[in-house]
Amino acid sequence: MARSYLPSKVSEIVSIWRNDLNKVNKKAAESLADPQVCPNLFEDWGIHPPVDDFWSLKWVHVVFNVLVLVCSALRCFVILIFQCWVMEICKNSRSFLRKLAFLVIFSV
């Protein structure tokens, strides 16, 4: 069973694949079937969620890009906190070791 995330592009991809395969093996290239041309070979082809409609919505791209930016900002924040923590360790190594020993003893 084959799956596609953009059903509207399958015919285009099949033709590109067929042209590339034609250079290597003509018989194999001829055997590739396109769901638009031979729908009888693809039983459930018409029963797919409207994925193309979903990704064509502009707000999906905006939300995706905002999530990427938020994740990047959180990553930078975590790195900054870690660097500050390491600097504190270097300044106060004795007090840090006491705190660490306290955490280890009372976390058990």
C-alpha positions in Angstrom: 0.0 0.0 0.0 1.4 3.4 -1.0 0.6 6.6 0.9 0.9 10.2 -0.1 0.9 13.4 2.0 -0.1 15.5 -1.1 -2.4 13.4 -3.3 -2.7 16.2 -5.9 1.1 15.9 -6.7 1.1 12.1 -7.2 0.6 12.2 -11.0 3.4 14.8 -11.3 5.8 12.6 -9.3 4.8 9.4 -11.1 5.6 11.1 -14.5 9.0 12.3 -13.1 9.7 8.8 -11.7 8.7 7.2 -15.0 11.0 9.5 -17.0 14.0 8.7 -14.7 13.2 5.0 -14.7 12.8 5.0 -18.5 16.6 5.7 -18.8 17.4 2.5 -16.8 14.5 0.1 -17.6 11.8 0.9 -20.1 9.6 -2.1 -19.1 9.7 -1.1 -15.5 8.9 2.5 -16.4 5.8 1.4 -18.4 4.6 -0.7 -15.5 4.3 2.3 -13.2 0.6 3.2 -12.7 -0.8 6.6 -12.2 -4.0 6.9 -10.0 -5.4 9.6 -12.2 -5.1 7.4 -15.3 -5.9 4.0 -13.8 -8.2 4.6 -10.8 -9.3 0.9 -10.9 -5.8 -0.2 -9.7 -6.1 2.0 -6.6 -9.1 0.9 -4.6 -9.1 3.6 -1.8 -7.6 6.4 -3.8 -10.7 8.7 -3.5 -10.9 8.0 0.3 -8.2 10.3 1.6 -8.4 13.2 4.0 -8.3 16.6 2.4 -4.6 17.0 3.1 -4.1 19.3 0.2 -6.8 21.6 1.5 -5.3 21.6 5.0 -1.8 22.6 3.8 -3.1 25.2 1.4 -4.4 27.2 4.4 -2.1 30.1 5.1 -2.7 30.0 8.9 -1.2 26.5 9.1 2.1 27.8 7.7 2.0 30.8 10.1 1.3 28.6 13.2 4.1 26.2 12.1 6.6 29.0 11.7 5.6 30.5 15.1 6.1 27.2 16.8 9.5 26.8 15.3 10.5 30.3 16.5 9.1 29.6 20.0 11.0 26.3 20.2 14.2 28.1 19.1 13.7 30.8 21.7 13.1 28.2 24.5 16.3 26.4 23.4 18.3 29.6 23.6 16.8 30.3 27.0 17.7 26.9 28.3 21.2 27.2 27.0 21.6 30.7 28.7 20.3 29.3 32.0 22.7 26.4 31.8 25.6 28.7 31.1 24.7 30.9 34.1 24.5 27.8 36.2 27.9 26.7 35.1 29.3 30.2 35.8 27.8 30.0 39.3 29.5 26.6 39.8 32.8 28.1 38.9 32.4 31.0 41.3 31.1 29.1 44.3 32.4 25.6 43.9 32.2 24.8 47.7 28.7 26.1 48.1 27.7 24.2 44.9 29.1 21.0 46.2 27.2 21.4 49.5 23.9 22.1 47.6 24.6 19.1 45.4 25.3 16.8 48.4 22.1 18.1 50.0 20.1 17.3 46.9 21.6 13.9 46.5 21.0 13.0 50.2 17.4 14.2 50.4 16.3 13.1 47.0 16.7 9.5 47.9 
